[in-house]
């Protein structure tokens, strides 16, 4: 695979998924947003983000529900609606990390089993190359996976990824670079 093709494959695949999801929510309306508006507007996009991070739709929905519950508890402490979306995104990333940590601990006691949580319909919508990228993405370490998903699926800038993942901008850059190298190797050697 030529140099840089892993990045373009990830960008095409996750960009394709972002396109399937539809346009990102528009700027907030003039009236102040409430929790119900945020839930209606951002829930499905956050669920899809969580699915890409934890690989299991039911768990992803739980993670997003917990993020909204946390937002409800802290609603009075928010600066504005834009802060609420950032809070939710960060809560989903942190909740996904917690799920993955618990899985890792559980796997120390029980042999891991392969779970393909993606539906047949969602896989059918992806080309062979896209399927290979999603499969290789699931083999990356959690932090590398997070950075690539937030960058190419979430469409976030380095600063936004830094805030959502709780890491520095420099770490975002180096992690993305290592992740793309690992992804390229995984795609060349799919076993």
LOLUM-48481 format. One record per residue: residue in three letters; chain; x, y, z of N, C-alpha, C, O in turn. Coordinates in nm, 2 decimals. Layout:
REC code unit    n_X    n_Y    n_Z   ca_X   ca_Y   ca_Z    c_X    c_Y    c_Z    o_X    o_Y    o_Z
REC  ala    A      X      Y      Z      X      Y      Z      X      Y      Z      X      Y      Z
...
***
This chain:
REC code unit    n_X    n_Y    n_Z   ca_X   ca_Y   ca_Z    c_X    c_Y    c_Z    o_X    o_Y    o_Z
REC  unk    A   0.09  -0.12   0.00   0.00   0.00   0.00   0.09   0.12   0.00   0.18   0.13   0.09
REC  unk    A   0.07   0.22  -0.09   0.16   0.34  -0.10   0.15   0.42   0.02   0.05   0.42   0.09
REC  unk    A   0.25   0.50   0.05   0.26   0.59   0.16   0.14   0.69   0.16   0.11   0.74   0.05
REC  unk    A   0.08   0.71   0.27  -0.03   0.81   0.27  -0.17   0.75   0.24  -0.27   0.81   0.25
REC  unk    A  -0.17   0.62   0.18  -0.29   0.57   0.14  -0.38   0.52   0.26  -0.50   0.52   0.25
REC  unk    A  -0.32   0.49   0.37  -0.39   0.45   0.49  -0.48   0.57   0.53  -0.59   0.56   0.57
REC  unk    A  -0.41   0.69   0.54  -0.48   0.81   0.58  -0.60   0.84   0.48  -0.71   0.87   0.53
REC  unk    A  -0.57   0.83   0.35  -0.68   0.86   0.26  -0.79   0.75   0.27  -0.91   0.78   0.25
REC  unk    A  -0.76   0.63   0.30  -0.86   0.52   0.31  -0.94   0.55   0.44  -1.07   0.53   0.43
REC  unk    A  -0.88   0.59   0.55  -0.95   0.62   0.67  -1.04   0.74   0.64  -1.16   0.74   0.68
REC  unk    A  -0.99   0.84   0.58  -1.06   0.96   0.55  -1.19   0.93   0.46  -1.30   0.98   0.49
REC  unk    A  -1.16   0.85   0.36  -1.28   0.81   0.27  -1.38   0.73   0.34  -1.50   0.76   0.33
REC  unk    A  -1.34   0.63   0.42  -1.43   0.54   0.49  -1.51   0.62   0.60  -1.63   0.61   0.59
REC  unk    A  -1.44   0.68   0.69  -1.51   0.75   0.79  -1.59   0.87   0.74  -1.69   0.91   0.79
REC  unk    A  -1.54   0.94   0.64  -1.61   1.04   0.57  -1.74   0.99   0.50  -1.84   1.06   0.50
REC  unk    A  -1.73   0.87   0.45  -1.84   0.81   0.39  -1.95   0.78   0.49  -2.07   0.80   0.47
REC  unk    A  -1.91   0.73   0.61  -2.00   0.70   0.72  -2.06   0.83   0.76  -2.18   0.84   0.79
REC  unk    A  -1.98   0.94   0.77  -2.04   1.07   0.81  -2.14   1.12   0.71  -2.24   1.18   0.75
REC  unk    A  -2.12   1.09   0.58  -2.21   1.13   0.48  -2.34   1.06   0.49  -2.45   1.11   0.48
REC  unk    A  -2.33   0.92   0.52  -2.45   0.84   0.54  -2.53   0.90   0.65  -2.65   0.90   0.65
REC  unk    A  -2.46   0.94   0.76  -2.53   0.99   0.88  -2.61   1.12   0.85  -2.70   1.16   0.92
REC  unk    A  -2.57   1.19   0.74  -2.64   1.32   0.71  -2.55   1.43   0.76  -2.45   1.41   0.83
REC  unk    A  -2.60   1.55   0.73  -2.52   1.67   0.77  -2.51   1.69   0.92  -2.60   1.65   0.99
REC  unk    A  -2.41   1.75   0.96  -2.39   1.78   1.10  -2.50   1.88   1.14  -2.54   1.96   1.06
REC  unk    A  -2.54   1.88   1.27  -2.64   1.97   1.31  -2.60   2.12   1.29  -2.48   2.15   1.30
REC  unk    A  -2.70   2.20   1.25  -2.67   2.34   1.22  -2.64   2.41   1.34  -2.65   2.36   1.46
REC  unk    A  -2.60   2.54   1.33  -2.57   2.62   1.44  -2.69   2.64   1.53  -2.80   2.62   1.48
REC  unk    A  -2.67   2.66   1.66  -2.78   2.66   1.75  -2.88   2.77   1.71  -2.84   2.88   1.67
REC  unk    A  -3.01   2.75   1.73  -3.11   2.86   1.70  -3.09   2.97   1.80  -3.02   2.97   1.90
REC  unk    A  -3.16   3.08   1.77  -3.16   3.20   1.85  -3.21   3.17   1.99  -3.15   3.23   2.08
REC  unk    A  -3.31   3.09   2.00  -3.36   3.06   2.14  -3.26   2.97   2.21  -3.20   2.88   2.14
REC  unk    A  -3.25   2.98   2.34  -3.16   2.89   2.41  -3.20   2.74   2.39  -3.32   2.71   2.40
REC  unk    A  -3.10   2.66   2.38  -3.13   2.51   2.36  -3.16   2.45   2.50  -3.10   2.50   2.60
REC  unk    A  -3.24   2.35   2.50  -3.26   2.28   2.63  -3.21   2.14   2.61  -3.17   2.10   2.50
REC  unk    A  -3.21   2.06   2.71  -3.16   1.92   2.70  -3.23   1.84   2.60  -3.17   1.76   2.53
REC  unk    A  -3.36   1.86   2.58  -3.44   1.78   2.49  -3.40   1.82   2.34  -3.39   1.73   2.26
REC  unk    A  -3.37   1.95   2.32  -3.32   1.99   2.18  -3.19   1.92   2.15  -3.17   1.87   2.04
REC  unk    A  -3.10   1.92   2.25  -2.97   1.86   2.23  -2.98   1.71   2.21  -2.91   1.66   2.12
REC  unk    A  -3.07   1.65   2.28  -3.09   1.50   2.27  -3.14   1.47   2.13  -3.09   1.38   2.06
REC  unk    A  -3.24   1.54   2.08  -3.30   1.52   1.95  -3.19   1.55   1.84  -3.19   1.48   1.74
REC  unk    A  -3.11   1.65   1.86  -3.02   1.70   1.75  -2.89   1.61   1.75  -2.84   1.59   1.64
REC  unk    A  -2.84   1.57   1.86  -2.71   1.51   1.86  -2.70   1.37   1.90  -2.59   1.31   1.89
REC  unk    A  -2.81   1.31   1.95  -2.80   1.17   2.00  -2.75   1.07   1.90  -2.66   1.00   1.93
REC  unk    A  -2.81   1.06   1.79  -2.77   0.96   1.69  -2.62   0.97   1.64  -2.55   0.87   1.63
REC  unk    A  -2.58   1.10   1.62  -2.44   1.12   1.58  -2.35   1.07   1.70  -2.24   1.01   1.67
REC  unk    A  -2.38   1.10   1.82  -2.30   1.05   1.93  -2.30   0.90   1.95  -2.20   0.84   1.98
REC  unk    A  -2.42   0.84   1.92  -2.43   0.69   1.93  -2.34   0.63   1.82  -2.27   0.54   1.85
REC  unk    A  -2.34   0.69   1.70  -2.25   0.64   1.60  -2.10   0.65   1.63  -2.02   0.56   1.61
REC  unk    A  -2.07   0.77   1.69  -1.93   0.79   1.74  -1.90   0.68   1.84  -1.79   0.62   1.83
REC  unk    A  -1.98   0.66   1.93  -1.96   0.56   2.04  -1.95   0.42   1.98  -1.86   0.34   2.02
REC  unk    A  -2.03   0.39   1.88  -2.02   0.25   1.81  -1.88   0.23   1.75  -1.82   0.13   1.76
REC  unk    A  -1.83   0.34   1.69  -1.70   0.33   1.63  -1.59   0.31   1.73  -1.48   0.25   1.70
REC  unk    A  -1.61   0.36   1.85  -1.51   0.34   1.96  -1.53   0.21   2.04  -1.43   0.15   2.07
REC  unk    A  -1.65   0.16   2.06  -1.67   0.04   2.14  -1.71  -0.08   2.07  -1.71  -0.19   2.12
REC  unk    A  -1.75  -0.06   1.94  -1.79  -0.17   1.85  -1.91  -0.25   1.89  -1.92  -0.37   1.85
REC  unk    A  -2.00  -0.19   1.97  -2.12  -0.27   2.01  -2.23  -0.17   2.03  -2.23  -0.08   2.12
REC  unk    A  -2.34  -0.17   1.94  -2.44  -0.07   1.94  -2.51  -0.06   2.08  -2.54   0.06   2.12
REC  unk    A  -2.55  -0.17   2.15  -2.62  -0.15   2.27  -2.53  -0.08   2.38  -2.58   0.00   2.45
REC  unk    A  -2.40  -0.11   2.38  -2.31  -0.05   2.48  -2.29   0.10   2.44  -2.29   0.18   2.52
REC  unk    A  -2.29   0.13   2.31  -2.27   0.26   2.26  -2.39   0.35   2.30  -2.38   0.46   2.35
REC  unk    A  -2.51   0.29   2.29  -2.63   0.36   2.33  -2.63   0.39   2.48  -2.67   0.50   2.53
REC  unk    A  -2.58   0.29   2.56  -2.57   0.31   2.71  -2.47   0.43   2.74  -2.49   0.51   2.83
REC  unk    A  -2.36   0.43   2.67  -2.25   0.53   2.69  -2.31   0.67   2.66  -2.29   0.76   2.74
REC  unk    A  -2.39   0.68   2.55  -2.45   0.81   2.52  -2.56   0.85   2.62  -2.57   0.96   2.66
REC  unk    A  -2.63   0.75   2.66  -2.74   0.78   2.76  -2.67   0.83   2.89  -2.73   0.92   2.95
REC  unk    A  -2.56   0.77   2.93  -2.49   0.81   3.05  -2.44   0.96   3.03  -2.44   1.04   3.13
REC  unk    A  -2.39   0.99   2.91  -2.34   1.12   2.88  -2.45   1.22   2.90  -2.43   1.33   2.96
REC  unk    A  -2.57   1.19   2.85  -2.68   1.29   2.86  -2.73   1.29   3.01  -2.77   1.40   3.05
REC  unk    A  -2.72   1.18   3.08  -2.76   1.19   3.22  -2.66   1.28   3.30  -2.70   1.36   3.38
REC  unk    A  -2.53   1.27   3.27  -2.43   1.35   3.33  -2.46   1.50   3.30  -2.44   1.59   3.38
REC  unk    A  -2.49   1.52   3.17  -2.52   1.66   3.13  -2.64   1.72   3.21  -2.64   1.83   3.25
REC  unk    A  -2.74   1.63   3.22  -2.86   1.68   3.30  -2.82   1.72   3.44  -2.87   1.82   3.50
REC  unk    A  -2.74   1.63   3.51  -2.69   1.66   3.64  -2.61   1.79   3.65  -2.62   1.86   3.75
REC  unk    A  -2.54   1.82   3.55  -2.45   1.94   3.55  -2.50   2.06   3.46  -2.43   2.15   3.43
REC  unk    A  -2.63   2.05   3.43  -2.69   2.15   3.34  -2.67   2.30   3.39  -2.63   2.38   3.31
REC  unk    A  -2.68   2.32   3.51  -2.67   2.45   3.57  -2.53   2.51   3.57  -2.51   2.63   3.58
REC  unk    A  -2.43   2.42   3.55  -2.29   2.46   3.55  -2.24   2.50   3.41  -2.12   2.54   3.40
REC  unk    A  -2.32   2.48   3.31  -2.27   2.50   3.17  -2.26   2.65   3.13  -2.34   2.73   3.18
REC  unk    A  -2.16   2.68   3.05  -2.15   2.82   3.00  -2.25   2.85   2.89  -2.32   2.95   2.90
REC  unk    A  -2.27   2.76   2.79  -2.36   2.78   2.69  -2.39   2.65   2.61  -2.34   2.54   2.65
REC  unk    A  -2.48   2.65   2.51  -2.51   2.53   2.44  -2.39   2.47   2.37  -2.38   2.34   2.36
REC  unk    A  -2.30   2.55   2.32  -2.18   2.49   2.25  -2.10   2.41   2.35  -2.04   2.31   2.32
REC  unk    A  -2.09   2.46   2.48  -2.02   2.39   2.58  -2.09   2.25   2.61  -2.03   2.15   2.64
REC  unk    A  -2.22   2.25   2.59  -2.30   2.13   2.62  -2.26   2.02   2.52  -2.24   1.90   2.55
REC  unk    A  -2.24   2.06   2.39  -2.20   1.96   2.29  -2.06   1.91   2.31  -2.04   1.79   2.30
REC  unk    A  -1.97   2.00   2.35  -1.84   1.95   2.39  -1.84   1.86   2.51  -1.76   1.76   2.51
REC  unk    A  -1.92   1.90   2.61  -1.93   1.81   2.73  -1.98   1.67   2.69  -1.92   1.57   2.73
REC  unk    A  -2.08   1.67   2.60  -2.13   1.54   2.56  -2.03   1.46   2.48  -2.01   1.34   2.51
REC  unk    A  -1.96   1.52   2.39  -1.86   1.45   2.31  -1.75   1.39   2.40  -1.71   1.28   2.39
REC  unk    A  -1.70   1.48   2.50  -1.60   1.43   2.59  -1.65   1.32   2.68  -1.58   1.22   2.71
REC  unk    A  -1.78   1.33   2.72  -1.84   1.23   2.81  -1.85   1.09   2.73  -1.83   0.99   2.79
REC  unk    A  -1.88   1.10   2.60  -1.89   0.98   2.52  -1.75   0.92   2.50  -1.74   0.79   2.52
REC  unk    A  -1.65   1.00   2.48  -1.51   0.94   2.46  -1.47   0.88   2.60  -1.42   0.77   2.60
REC  unk    A  -1.49   0.95   2.71  -1.45   0.90   2.84  -1.53   0.77   2.88  -1.48   0.68   2.93
REC  unk    A  -1.66   0.77   2.85  -1.74   0.66   2.87  -1.70   0.54   2.79  -1.70   0.42   2.84
REC  unk    A  -1.66   0.56   2.67  -1.61   0.45   2.58  -1.48   0.40   2.63  -1.46   0.28   2.63
REC  unk    A  -1.40   0.48   2.68  -1.27   0.44   2.74  -1.30   0.35   2.86  -1.24   0.24   2.88
REC  unk    A  -1.40   0.39   2.94  -1.43   0.31   3.06  -1.48   0.17   3.02  -1.45   0.07   3.08
REC  unk    A  -1.56   0.17   2.92  -1.61   0.04   2.87  -1.50  -0.05   2.82  -1.49  -0.17   2.85
REC  unk    A  -1.41   0.01   2.75  -1.29  -0.07   2.70  -1.20  -0.12   2.81  -1.15  -0.23   2.80
REC  unk    A  -1.19  -0.04   2.91  -1.11  -0.08   3.03  -1.17  -0.20   3.10  -1.11  -0.30   3.14
REC  unk    A  -1.31  -0.19   3.12  -1.38  -0.30   3.18  -1.37  -0.42   3.09  -1.36  -0.53   3.15
REC  unk    A  -1.38  -0.41   2.96  -1.37  -0.53   2.88  -1.23  -0.59   2.89  -1.22  -0.71   2.90
REC  unk    A  -1.13  -0.51   2.89  -0.99  -0.56   2.91  -0.98  -0.64   3.04  -0.92  -0.75   3.04
REC  unk    A  -1.03  -0.59   3.14  -1.02  -0.66   3.27  -1.10  -0.79   3.26  -1.05  -0.89   3.31
REC  unk    A  -1.22  -0.78   3.21  -1.30  -0.91   3.19  -1.23  -1.01   3.11  -1.24  -1.13   3.14
REC  unk    A  -1.16  -0.97   3.01  -1.09  -1.06   2.92  -0.97  -1.13   2.98  -0.93  -1.23   2.94
REC  unk    A  -0.92  -1.07   3.09  -0.81  -1.13   3.16  -0.86  -1.26   3.23  -0.78  -1.35   3.25
REC  unk    A  -0.99  -1.27   3.26  -1.05  -1.38   3.33  -1.12  -1.48   3.23  -1.14  -1.60   3.26
REC  unk    A  -1.17  -1.42   3.12  -1.25  -1.50   3.03  -1.19  -1.48   2.89  -1.15  -1.37   2.85
REC  unk    A  -1.17  -1.59   2.82  -1.11  -1.58   2.68  -1.19  -1.48   2.60  -1.32  -1.49   2.60
REC  unk    A  -1.13  -1.39   2.52  -1.20  -1.30   2.44  -1.27  -1.37   2.33  -1.23  -1.48   2.28
REC  unk    A  -1.38  -1.32   2.29  -1.45  -1.37   2.17  -1.47  -1.26   2.07  -1.50  -1.14   2.11
REC  unk    A  -1.47  -1.29   1.95  -1.48  -1.19   1.84  -1.63  -1.16   1.83  -1.72  -1.25   1.82
REC  unk    A  -1.66  -1.03   1.83  -1.80  -0.98   1.82  -1.80  -0.89   1.70  -1.73  -0.79   1.70
REC  unk    A  -1.88  -0.92   1.60  -1.90  -0.83   1.49  -2.04  -0.76   1.51  -2.14  -0.82   1.47
REC  unk    A  -2.04  -0.65   1.57  -2.16  -0.58   1.61  -2.23  -0.50   1.50  -2.34  -0.46   1.51
REC  unk    A  -2.16  -0.49   1.39  -2.21  -0.42   1.28  -2.32  -0.50   1.21  -2.31  -0.62   1.19
REC  unk    A  -2.42  -0.43   1.17  -2.53  -0.51   1.11  -2.50  -0.54   0.96  -2.41  -0.48   0.90
REC  unk    A  -2.56  -0.64   0.91  -2.54  -0.68   0.77  -2.57  -0.56   0.68  -2.50  -0.54   0.57
REC  unk    A  -2.67  -0.48   0.71  -2.71  -0.37   0.62  -2.60  -0.26   0.62  -2.56  -0.21   0.52
REC  unk    A  -2.54  -0.23   0.74  -2.43  -0.13   0.74  -2.31  -0.18   0.67  -2.24  -0.10   0.60
REC  unk    A  -2.27  -0.31   0.68  -2.16  -0.36   0.61  -2.18  -0.37   0.46  -2.09  -0.34   0.38
REC  unk    A  -2.31  -0.40   0.42  -2.34  -0.40   0.28  -2.33  -0.27   0.21  -2.30  -0.26   0.09
REC  unk    A  -2.34  -0.16   0.29  -2.34  -0.02   0.24  -2.19   0.02   0.21  -2.16   0.12   0.15
REC  unk    A  -2.10  -0.06   0.27  -1.96  -0.03   0.26  -1.89  -0.11   0.15  -1.92  -0.23   0.13
REC  unk    A  -1.80  -0.05   0.08  -1.72  -0.12  -0.02  -1.62  -0.22   0.05  -1.61  -0.21   0.17
REC  unk    A  -1.56  -0.30  -0.03  -1.46  -0.39   0.03  -1.35  -0.32   0.10  -1.30  -0.35   0.21
REC  unk    A  -1.30  -0.21   0.03  -1.19  -0.13   0.09  -1.24  -0.06   0.22  -1.17  -0.06   0.32
REC  unk    A  -1.36  -0.01   0.23  -1.42   0.05   0.35  -1.43  -0.06   0.46  -1.40  -0.03   0.57
REC  unk    A  -1.47  -0.18   0.42  -1.48  -0.29   0.52  -1.34  -0.32   0.58  -1.33  -0.34   0.70
REC  unk    A  -1.24  -0.32   0.49  -1.11  -0.35   0.54  -1.06  -0.24   0.63  -0.99  -0.27   0.73
REC  unk    A  -1.09  -0.12   0.61  -1.05  -0.01   0.69  -1.12  -0.02   0.83  -1.05  -0.01   0.93
REC  unk    A  -1.25  -0.04   0.83  -1.32  -0.06   0.96  -1.27  -0.17   1.04  -1.25  -0.17   1.16
REC  unk    A  -1.24  -0.28   0.97  -1.18  -0.40   1.04  -1.05  -0.37   1.10  -1.02  -0.40   1.21
REC  unk    A  -0.96  -0.31   1.02  -0.83  -0.27   1.07  -0.83  -0.17   1.18  -0.76  -0.17   1.27
REC  unk    A  -0.93  -0.08   1.17  -0.95   0.02   1.28  -0.98  -0.04   1.41  -0.94   0.00   1.51
REC  unk    A  -1.06  -0.15   1.41  -1.10  -0.22   1.53  -0.98  -0.29   1.60  -0.99  -0.32   1.71
REC  unk    A  -0.87  -0.31   1.53  -0.75  -0.37   1.58  -0.65  -0.27   1.65  -0.56  -0.32   1.71
REC  unk    A  -0.68  -0.14   1.63  -0.59  -0.04   1.68  -0.61  -0.03   1.84  -0.71  -0.06   1.89
REC  unk    A  -0.50   0.01   1.91  -0.52   0.04   2.05  -0.62   0.15   2.07  -0.64   0.24   1.98
REC  unk    A  -0.69   0.15   2.18  -0.80   0.25   2.20  -0.77   0.40   2.17  -0.85   0.46   2.10
REC  unk    A  -0.66   0.45   2.22  -0.63   0.59   2.20  -0.61   0.62   2.05  -0.66   0.72   2.00
REC  unk    A  -0.54   0.53   1.98  -0.52   0.56   1.84  -0.65   0.55   1.76  -0.68   0.63   1.68
REC  unk    A  -0.73   0.46   1.80  -0.87   0.45   1.74  -0.95   0.57   1.77  -1.01   0.62   1.67
REC  unk    A  -0.95   0.62   1.89  -1.02   0.74   1.93  -0.98   0.86   1.84  -1.06   0.93   1.78
REC  unk    A  -0.85   0.88   1.83  -0.80   1.00   1.76  -0.84   0.99   1.61  -0.89   1.09   1.55
REC  unk    A  -0.83   0.87   1.55  -0.87   0.86   1.41  -1.02   0.88   1.39  -1.06   0.94   1.29
REC  unk    A  -1.10   0.82   1.48  -1.24   0.83   1.47  -1.29   0.97   1.49  -1.37   1.02   1.41
REC  unk    A  -1.23   1.04   1.59  -1.27   1.18   1.61  -1.23   1.27   1.50  -1.30   1.36   1.46
REC  unk    A  -1.11   1.24   1.44  -1.06   1.32   1.33  -1.14   1.30   1.20  -1.19   1.39   1.14
REC  unk    A  -1.15   1.17   1.16  -1.21   1.15   1.02  -1.36   1.12   1.03  -1.43   1.15   0.93
REC  unk    A  -1.41   1.06   1.13  -1.56   1.05   1.14  -1.62   1.17   1.21  -1.72   1.22   1.16
REC  unk    A  -1.56   1.21   1.32  -1.62   1.33   1.39  -1.59   1.46   1.32  -1.66   1.56   1.34
REC  unk    A  -1.49   1.46   1.23  -1.45   1.58   1.16  -1.40   1.69   1.25  -1.41   1.81   1.22
REC  unk    A  -1.34   1.65   1.36  -1.29   1.75   1.46  -1.15   1.79   1.43  -1.07   1.72   1.36
REC  unk    A  -1.12   1.91   1.47  -0.98   1.97   1.45  -0.89   1.91   1.56  -0.94   1.84   1.65
REC  unk    A  -0.76   1.93   1.55  -0.67   1.88   1.65  -0.70   1.94   1.79  -0.70   1.87   1.89
REC  unk    A  -0.74   2.06   1.79  -0.78   2.13   1.92  -0.90   2.06   1.98  -0.91   2.04   2.10
REC  unk    A  -1.00   2.03   1.90  -1.12   1.97   1.95  -1.10   1.83   1.99  -1.15   1.78   2.09
REC  unk    A  -1.01   1.76   1.92  -0.98   1.62   1.96  -0.90   1.62   2.09  -0.93   1.54   2.18
REC  unk    A  -0.81   1.72   2.10  -0.74   1.74   2.23  -0.83   1.76   2.35  -0.81   1.70   2.45
REC  unk    A  -0.93   1.84   2.33  -1.03   1.87   2.43  -1.11   1.75   2.46  -1.13   1.71   2.58
REC  unk    A  -1.16   1.68   2.36  -1.25   1.57   2.38  -1.18   1.45   2.44  -1.24   1.38   2.52
REC  unk    A  -1.06   1.42   2.40  -0.98   1.31   2.45  -0.90   1.34   2.57  -0.85   1.24   2.63
REC  unk    A  -0.89   1.46   2.61  -0.81   1.50   2.73  -0.66   1.48   2.71  -0.59   1.44   2.80
REC  unk    A  -0.61   1.51   2.59  -0.47   1.49   2.56  -0.42   1.62   2.49  -0.50   1.70   2.44
REC  unk    A  -0.29   1.64   2.49  -0.24   1.76   2.43  -0.25   1.76   2.27  -0.26   1.65   2.22
REC  unk    A  -0.24   1.87   2.21  -0.24   1.88   2.06  -0.12   1.80   2.00  -0.14   1.73   1.90
REC  unk    A  -0.01   1.80   2.07   0.11   1.73   2.02   0.09   1.58   2.03   0.13   1.51   1.94
REC  unk    A   0.02   1.54   2.13  -0.01   1.39   2.15  -0.11   1.35   2.04  -0.11   1.24   1.99
REC  unk    A  -0.21   1.44   2.01  -0.30   1.41   1.90  -0.23   1.39   1.77  -0.26   1.29   1.70
REC  unk    A  -0.13   1.48   1.74  -0.06   1.46   1.61   0.02   1.33   1.61   0.02   1.26   1.51
REC  unk    A   0.10   1.31   1.72   0.18   1.19   1.72   0.10   1.06   1.72   0.13   0.96   1.66
REC  unk    A  -0.01   1.06   1.79  -0.10   0.94   1.80  -0.16   0.92   1.67  -0.17   0.80   1.62
REC  unk    A  -0.20   1.02   1.60  -0.26   1.01   1.46  -0.16   0.95   1.37  -0.19   0.86   1.29
REC  unk    A  -0.04   1.00   1.37   0.07   0.95   1.29   0.09   0.80   1.31   0.10   0.72   1.22
REC  unk    A   0.11   0.76   1.44   0.13   0.62   1.47   0.01   0.54   1.43   0.03   0.42   1.39
REC  unk    A  -0.11   0.59   1.45  -0.23   0.51   1.42  -0.24   0.49   1.27  -0.27   0.37   1.23
REC  unk    A  -0.20   0.58   1.19  -0.21   0.56   1.05  -0.11   0.46   1.00  -0.13   0.38   0.91
REC  unk    A   0.01   0.46   1.06   0.11   0.36   1.03   0.07   0.22   1.07   0.08   0.13   0.99
REC  unk    A   0.01   0.21   1.19  -0.04   0.08   1.23  -0.15   0.03   1.15  -0.16  -0.08   1.11
REC  unk    A  -0.24   0.13   1.11  -0.36   0.09   1.02  -0.31   0.04   0.89  -0.36  -0.05   0.83
REC  unk    A  -0.21   0.11   0.83  -0.15   0.07   0.70  -0.10  -0.07   0.71  -0.12  -0.15   0.62
REC  unk    A  -0.02  -0.10   0.82   0.03  -0.24   0.84  -0.08  -0.34   0.85  -0.07  -0.45   0.80
REC  unk    A  -0.18  -0.30   0.93  -0.29  -0.40   0.95  -0.37  -0.43   0.82  -0.41  -0.54   0.80
REC  unk    A  -0.38  -0.32   0.74  -0.45  -0.34   0.61  -0.36  -0.43   0.51  -0.42  -0.50   0.43
REC  unk    A  -0.23  -0.42   0.52  -0.14  -0.50   0.44  -0.14  -0.64   0.48  -0.12  -0.73   0.40
REC  unk    A  -0.15  -0.66   0.61  -0.14  -0.80   0.67  -0.27  -0.82   0.75  -0.27  -0.81   0.87
REC  unk    A  -0.39  -0.85   0.68  -0.51  -0.86   0.75  -0.53  -0.97   0.85  -0.63  -0.97   0.93
REC  unk    A  -0.43  -1.06   0.86  -0.45  -1.17   0.96  -0.40  -1.13   1.09  -0.40  -1.21   1.19
***
